[in-house]
C-alpha cells in the first residue's frame, strides 16, 4: 500500500471514529491529514458526504490551495490549510460540532482552568475564537489566532477544532476536549467551579513534560 493510500485509509477510519465517539452527527464536521513530505499539502474529507458511505478515494487532496478529487472538499478546507501553514508540527486537524463543545462555544467564552488536563492543549485555557461565517477566510484567521500556543480552540457559535501530531493524537485531543467541556458544563450546574491557579497549571504541565521525557511520548 502506498503512503498516500495508507493516509487515505487512516483518515476515513478516524472520521468514522469521530462519529462513533459522538463528536459529529450526519454530515457535520470534517477532518484532514498532512501528506508527509509534501509541505502543507493535505487530504481532507469531502463536502456533504455521510461518513457511513465515505471511501478512501472520496478524500480530496489540497495542494497550494488547489483541490484534486472527484468531490468538492469540505467547506472548511481553508481552515485546515491555514492551520497546517501556521503550525508545522500539526500532522492532522479535526473539526467537530460536538454537543458540549458547541454549547460552550455559544457562550463565546474561553474554557477556563477548572481541570489540570487543559494543559494537554498547551496553555491554561482553551480559547474561544471570534465568530465568523463558516467556510470563510475570517473564520480561519480567527481560529489560527485563538490557537496561538495551543492545540485546540472553540469556534464561537460553531464547534471545536484541534490539531495533533498525527490522526491518533488529534482524535485523542478531540475526545478529551469534548469530555472536558461536558465536565465543565456539569460543574457549572452546581455553582461556579473553583479554578486552578497559573502555578498549579504550570505544575501540571511540568508533570506532563516529565512523563513525555520518560516515555518518549511528546504528549
Secondary structure, 3 states (H helix, E strand, C coil): CCHHHHHHHHHHHHHHHHHHCCCCCCCCCEEEEECCCCCCCEEECECCCCHHHCCHHHCEEEECCEEECCCCECCCHHHHHHHHHHCCCCCEEEEECCHHHHHHHCCCCCECCCCHHHHHHCCCCECEECCCCCCCHHHHHHHHHHCCCCCEEEECCCEEEEEECCHHHHHHHHHHHHHHHHHHHHHHHCCCCCCCCHHHHHHHHHHHHHHHHHHCCCC
